[in-house]
């Protein structure tokens, strides 16, 4: 059997057993599986290339391409219904563990904006839920992403200790209230013009900015003239970017760890890089419909989830060095999973047919180089204010 048929059988088994009774029409799942086969074997978004991997004797190439385009345009294909059981299964062991969620946006061709709420996992972001809208701006209103927060709450395991991460573009009181109402913690960056009350006196946040190389932590302050809080602030002026100080608000007392937690948000940039230039070449799809792009995002999300899970399995089985030439881990779990997939196909080894993102700390954190691994990080002179 060829690689296409072997991979199709593995993915069909994985999808069908994970979707269970929630599985929609079998024809939808079959075509979704061929989309995944095409993406994983070609390595990029290219519908004609995907179609060439469909095993269908006697069917012409044009017919196979139309089949995939029809699936992307099919209003009966509900992305949430297909993806929810998969991400729930992958996160099933996270009850009681700390789970970071990051909200961010990316634009396509200056015509579409994709809003992602993602799970931060071992140096990468894995889509949890998303929304595609026709827009020329990366900024979106609270009304657009509020439903994502509510839907995400139903996808997470019971008992997970959720920490929400957001950039200053999402900093507003309605978001902080919504996150708090869900029982989540938050680390959100603020703008310098945010009004802060401390001991009954108000001032702009930028006026509290510490000197270069210093970090100040304020506890039990109130935000805006509506006096939201009490909340806690972490402020720092790093020597590497003195003109762009850090202002982070948290619902829990702050310290230097607050900056490390907020910094996990930047793992979403790796997700966007994977989807665009680094791996999948999403912007070559040339789709001009928000709903079709949402279904294409579903294919990418499942591929990212599966490859990351397979990469974790390879590391857990101590097989990383067989697919990663670095002495220390230099590849993302997604890349390790992709190499693991190719190795299994080449040697006709059985691929995993289950999904599991281990909630334990990363046993092999990635490093760009041995020199980078031993470089000192930023240091600050710290002060706490009550």
C-alpha positions as CSV (number, residue, x, y, z in Angstrom):
1,X,0.0,0.0,0.0
2,X,1.1,3.6,-0.7
3,X,1.8,6.2,1.9
4,X,-1.5,8.0,1.1
5,X,-3.6,4.9,1.8
6,X,-1.7,3.9,5.0
7,X,-2.0,7.4,6.4
8,X,-5.7,7.6,5.4
9,X,-6.4,4.4,7.3
10,X,-4.6,5.7,10.4
11,X,-6.3,9.1,10.4
12,X,-9.7,7.6,9.8
13,X,-9.3,5.3,12.8
14,X,-8.1,8.2,14.9
15,X,-10.9,10.5,13.9
16,X,-13.7,7.9,14.1
17,X,-12.8,6.6,17.5
18,X,-12.3,10.1,18.9
19,X,-15.5,11.7,17.4
20,X,-17.5,8.7,18.5
21,X,-21.3,9.3,18.6
22,X,-20.6,13.0,17.7
23,X,-19.3,12.0,14.3
24,X,-21.3,13.7,11.5
25,X,-22.0,12.3,8.1
26,X,-19.3,9.7,7.3
27,X,-18.7,11.3,3.9
28,X,-17.7,14.6,5.6
29,X,-15.2,12.7,7.8
30,X,-13.7,10.8,4.8
31,X,-13.1,14.0,2.8
32,X,-11.7,15.7,5.9
33,X,-9.3,12.8,6.3
34,X,-8.2,13.1,2.6
35,X,-7.6,16.9,3.3
36,X,-5.4,15.9,6.2
37,X,-3.6,13.3,4.2
38,X,-2.9,15.8,1.4
39,X,-1.7,18.5,3.9
40,X,0.6,16.1,5.8
41,X,2.2,14.6,2.7
42,X,2.6,17.8,0.6
43,X,3.4,19.9,3.7
44,X,1.4,22.9,2.5
45,X,-2.0,24.3,1.6
46,X,-2.4,23.3,-2.1
47,X,-5.7,21.8,-3.0
48,X,-4.6,20.3,-6.4
49,X,-1.7,18.7,-4.5
50,X,-4.0,17.3,-1.9
51,X,-6.3,15.9,-4.5
52,X,-3.4,14.0,-6.1
53,X,-3.1,11.9,-2.9
54,X,-6.8,10.8,-2.9
55,X,-6.9,7.1,-3.7
56,X,-9.9,6.7,-5.9
57,X,-9.3,4.5,-9.0
58,X,-10.9,5.8,-12.2
59,X,-11.6,9.3,-10.7
60,X,-10.1,12.2,-12.7
61,X,-7.9,14.8,-11.0
62,X,-10.4,17.5,-11.7
63,X,-13.1,15.5,-10.0
64,X,-10.9,15.0,-6.9
65,X,-10.2,18.7,-6.7
66,X,-13.9,19.6,-7.0
67,X,-14.6,17.1,-4.2
68,X,-12.3,19.0,-1.8
69,X,-13.5,22.5,-2.9
70,X,-17.1,21.3,-2.3
71,X,-16.2,20.2,1.2
72,X,-14.7,23.6,2.0
73,X,-17.9,25.3,0.7
74,X,-20.3,22.8,2.4
75,X,-22.4,24.7,5.0
76,X,-23.2,21.4,6.7
77,X,-19.6,21.0,7.7
78,X,-19.5,22.5,11.2
79,X,-16.0,23.1,12.4
80,X,-16.8,23.2,16.1
81,X,-18.7,19.9,15.9
82,X,-15.7,18.2,14.3
83,X,-13.0,19.8,16.4
84,X,-14.5,19.9,19.9
85,X,-14.2,16.1,20.6
86,X,-10.6,16.1,19.3
87,X,-9.3,18.9,21.5
88,X,-11.3,17.6,24.5
89,X,-9.6,14.2,24.1
90,X,-6.2,15.8,23.8
91,X,-6.6,17.8,27.0
92,X,-8.4,15.1,29.0
93,X,-5.6,14.8,31.5
94,X,-5.3,18.5,32.3
95,X,-7.8,18.5,35.2
96,X,-6.0,20.3,38.0
97,X,-3.1,21.4,35.9
98,X,-2.3,25.0,34.9
99,X,-3.4,25.7,31.4
100,X,-2.5,28.9,29.6
101,X,-4.9,30.3,26.9
102,X,-3.8,33.1,24.6
103,X,-6.1,35.3,22.5
104,X,-4.6,36.8,19.3
105,X,-5.4,37.7,15.7
106,X,-3.8,37.3,12.3
107,X,-4.7,38.8,9.0
108,X,-4.9,37.2,5.5
109,X,-4.3,39.2,2.4
110,X,-5.5,42.3,4.2
111,X,-9.1,41.1,3.6
112,X,-9.7,38.6,6.4
113,X,-8.9,38.5,10.1
114,X,-8.7,35.2,12.1
115,X,-9.3,35.4,15.8
116,X,-7.6,32.5,17.7
117,X,-8.0,31.4,21.3
118,X,-5.1,28.9,21.6
119,X,-3.7,26.5,24.2
120,X,0.0,27.3,24.9
121,X,1.9,24.0,24.9
122,X,5.6,23.5,25.1
123,X,6.7,26.5,23.1
124,X,3.8,26.5,20.6
125,X,0.2,27.5,20.5
126,X,-2.5,24.9,19.5
127,X,-5.8,26.3,18.3
128,X,-8.6,25.8,20.8
129,X,-11.3,27.8,18.9
130,X,-11.3,30.4,16.2
131,X,-13.4,32.8,14.2
132,X,-12.8,34.1,10.6
133,X,-14.3,37.4,9.6
134,X,-14.0,39.7,6.6
135,X,-12.0,42.6,7.9
136,X,-8.9,44.7,7.0
137,X,-7.9,45.3,10.6
138,X,-6.3,43.0,13.1
139,X,-8.2,44.8,15.8
140,X,-11.6,43.2,16.7
141,X,-14.4,44.3,18.9
142,X,-15.2,42.5,22.2
143,X,-18.5,41.4,20.7
144,X,-16.6,39.3,18.2
145,X,-14.5,37.3,20.6
146,X,-16.7,37.2,23.6
147,X,-18.6,34.1,22.2
148,X,-15.2,32.3,21.8
149,X,-14.5,32.6,25.5
150,X,-17.9,31.1,26.4
151,X,-17.5,28.2,23.9
152,X,-13.9,27.6,25.0
153,X,-15.1,27.1,28.6
154,X,-17.0,24.0,27.4
155,X,-13.9,22.5,25.7
156,X,-11.6,22.6,28.8
157,X,-11.3,19.7,31.3
158,X,-13.0,20.1,34.6
159,X,-10.7,21.5,37.3
160,X,-8.1,23.0,34.9
161,X,-6.4,26.0,36.4
162,X,-6.9,28.4,33.4
163,X,-4.7,31.5,32.9
164,X,-5.8,33.9,30.1
165,X,-3.2,35.8,28.3
166,X,-3.9,38.9,26.1
167,X,-2.1,41.7,24.5
168,X,-2.9,45.4,25.1
169,X,-5.2,45.4,22.0
170,X,-7.6,43.2,24.1
171,X,-7.3,45.2,27.3
172,X,-10.7,46.3,28.3
173,X,-12.9,45.9,31.4
174,X,-15.5,43.8,29.7
175,X,-12.9,41.2,28.8
176,X,-11.5,41.1,32.3
177,X,-14.9,40.7,33.8
178,X,-15.8,37.9,31.3
179,X,-12.6,36.0,32.1
180,X,-13.2,36.4,35.8
181,X,-16.8,35.2,35.5
182,X,-15.5,32.0,33.9
183,X,-13.3,31.4,36.9
184,X,-10.1,32.0,34.9
185,X,-7.0,34.0,36.0
186,X,-5.5,36.6,33.7
187,X,-2.3,38.2,32.7
188,X,-3.1,41.0,30.2
189,X,-0.9,43.8,29.0
190,X,-2.2,47.4,29.5
191,X,-1.6,50.6,27.6
192,X,0.3,53.4,29.3
193,X,-2.7,55.7,29.2
194,X,-4.7,53.4,31.4
195,X,-6.0,55.2,34.5
196,X,-5.0,53.6,37.8
197,X,-6.2,54.3,41.4
198,X,-3.8,53.6,44.3
199,X,-4.6,54.6,47.9
200,X,-7.5,56.7,46.6
201,X,-5.4,58.7,44.1
202,X,-5.6,58.3,40.4
203,X,-2.9,58.7,37.7
204,X,-2.0,57.4,34.3
205,X,-0.2,54.1,34.3
206,X,2.8,55.4,32.3
207,X,3.6,57.8,35.2
208,X,4.3,54.7,37.4
209,X,6.8,53.4,34.8
210,X,10.1,52.4,36.6
211,X,13.5,53.4,35.4
212,X,15.4,51.3,32.9
213,X,16.5,48.0,34.4
214,X,13.9,48.1,37.2
215,X,10.6,46.2,37.8
216,X,7.9,47.5,40.2
217,X,5.0,45.5,41.5
218,X,1.8,47.1,42.8
219,X,-0.8,45.1,44.6
220,X,-4.5,45.9,45.2
221,X,-5.0,48.8,42.8
222,X,-8.1,49.8,40.8
223,X,-8.3,50.3,37.0
224,X,-10.0,53.1,35.1
225,X,-12.3,55.6,36.5
226,X,-14.8,52.8,37.0
227,X,-12.4,51.5,39.6
228,X,-12.3,47.9,38.5
229,X,-10.5,45.6,40.9
230,X,-8.7,45.1,43.1
231,X,-6.1,43.9,40.7
232,X,-2.3,43.7,40.7
233,X,0.3,45.3,38.4
234,X,3.7,44.2,37.1
235,X,5.7,47.1,35.5
236,X,9.1,46.9,34.0
237,X,11.4,48.9,31.7
238,X,13.8,46.4,30.1
239,X,17.2,47.6,28.9
240,X,16.6,45.9,25.6
241,X,13.5,48.0,24.8
242,X,13.4,51.1,27.1
243,X,10.9,52.8,24.8
244,X,8.4,50.0,25.1
245,X,7.9,49.3,28.9
246,X,5.9,46.4,30.1
247,X,2.6,47.0,31.9
248,X,0.8,43.7,32.9
249,X,-2.3,43.4,35.0
250,X,-3.1,40.2,36.9
251,X,-5.8,39.0,39.2
252,X,-3.2,37.4,41.4
253,X,-0.3,39.0,43.2
254,X,2.6,39.8,40.8
255,X,6.3,39.2,40.8
256,X,8.9,38.5,38.1
257,X,7.1,35.3,37.2
258,X,4.2,37.4,35.9
259,X,6.3,38.5,33.0
260,X,7.3,35.0,32.2
261,X,3.7,33.9,32.2
262,X,2.6,36.8,30.0
263,X,5.5,36.1,27.7
264,X,4.0,32.7,26.8
265,X,1.5,34.7,24.7
266,X,4.2,35.2,22.1
267,X,4.0,31.5,21.3
268,X,1.0,32.4,19.2
269,X,3.4,34.1,16.8
270,X,4.9,30.6,16.2
271,X,1.5,29.3,15.3
272,X,0.9,32.0,12.8
273,X,4.4,31.4,11.4
274,X,3.7,27.7,11.1
275,X,0.4,28.4,9.3
276,X,1.9,30.9,6.9
277,X,5.5,31.1,5.8
278,X,7.3,28.4,7.9
279,X,5.2,25.4,7.1
280,X,1.6,25.3,5.6
281,X,1.7,28.3,3.3
282,X,-1.9,29.2,4.2
283,X,-2.0,32.4,2.1
284,X,-1.5,30.4,-1.1
285,X,-5.1,29.0,-0.7
286,X,-6.6,31.9,-2.5
287,X,-10.0,31.3,-0.9
288,X,-12.3,34.3,-0.7
289,X,-15.0,33.2,1.7
290,X,-14.8,33.4,5.5
291,X,-16.7,30.2,6.1
292,X,-14.5,28.2,3.7
293,X,-11.4,29.7,5.4
294,X,-12.8,28.6,8.7
295,X,-13.0,25.0,7.4
296,X,-9.5,25.2,6.0
297,X,-8.4,26.5,9.5
298,X,-10.1,23.3,10.9
299,X,-7.8,21.1,8.7
300,X,-4.8,23.1,9.8
301,X,-5.8,22.9,13.5
302,X,-6.3,19.1,13.4
303,X,-3.0,18.7,11.6
304,X,-1.2,20.8,14.2
305,X,-2.8,19.0,17.1
306,X,-2.0,15.5,15.7
307,X,1.6,16.3,14.8
308,X,2.2,17.9,18.2
309,X,0.7,14.9,19.9
310,X,2.9,12.5,17.8
311,X,5.9,14.6,18.5
312,X,5.2,14.3,22.2
313,X,4.8,10.6,21.8
314,X,8.2,10.3,20.0
315,X,9.9,12.2,22.9
316,X,8.1,10.1,25.5
317,X,9.3,6.9,23.8
318,X,12.9,8.4,23.7
319,X,12.9,8.4,19.9
320,X,13.6,12.1,19.4
321,X,17.2,11.6,18.5
322,X,16.1,9.2,15.7
323,X,14.2,12.1,13.9
324,X,15.9,15.2,15.3
325,X,19.6,15.7,14.6
326,X,20.2,18.2,17.4
327,X,21.9,17.0,20.6
328,X,19.4,19.2,22.6
329,X,15.9,19.6,21.3
330,X,16.0,22.2,18.5
331,X,12.8,21.4,16.7
332,X,9.2,22.1,17.7
333,X,7.0,19.2,18.8
334,X,5.1,19.8,15.5
335,X,8.3,19.3,13.5
336,X,9.3,16.3,15.5
337,X,5.9,14.8,14.9
338,X,6.2,15.4,11.2
339,X,9.6,13.7,11.0
340,X,8.2,10.9,13.1
341,X,5.3,10.5,10.7
342,X,7.7,10.3,7.7
343,X,9.9,7.8,9.5
344,X,6.9,5.6,10.3
345,X,5.6,5.7,6.8
346,X,9.1,4.9,5.3
347,X,9.6,2.0,7.7
348,X,6.0,0.9,7.7
349,X,5.7,1.4,11.5
350,X,2.3,1.9,13.1
351,X,1.4,5.5,13.9
352,X,-0.5,6.3,17.2
353,X,-4.2,6.4,16.8
354,X,-4.9,8.4,19.9
355,X,-4.6,12.0,20.9
356,X,-2.9,13.1,24.1
357,X,-1.1,16.3,25.1
358,X,0.8,15.5,28.3
359,X,0.2,18.0,31.1
360,X,3.6,17.4,32.7
361,X,6.4,19.9,32.3
362,X,8.3,19.7,29.0
363,X,11.1,17.0,29.5
364,X,13.2,18.6,26.8
365,X,12.7,22.4,26.4
366,X,13.8,23.6,23.0
367,X,17.0,25.7,22.7
368,X,18.1,27.5,19.6
369,X,21.8,26.6,20.3
370,X,24.0,25.5,23.2
371,X,25.4,29.1,23.4
372,X,21.8,30.5,23.7
373,X,21.0,28.0,26.4
374,X,23.7,29.4,28.7
375,X,23.1,33.1,27.9
376,X,21.9,35.1,31.0
377,X,18.4,36.5,30.8
378,X,17.2,40.0,31.6
379,X,17.7,41.1,35.2
380,X,15.8,43.8,37.1
381,X,16.1,45.7,40.3
382,X,12.8,44.8,42.0
383,X,10.6,46.8,44.3
384,X,7.1,45.9,45.7
385,X,4.4,48.4,46.6
386,X,1.3,47.8,48.6
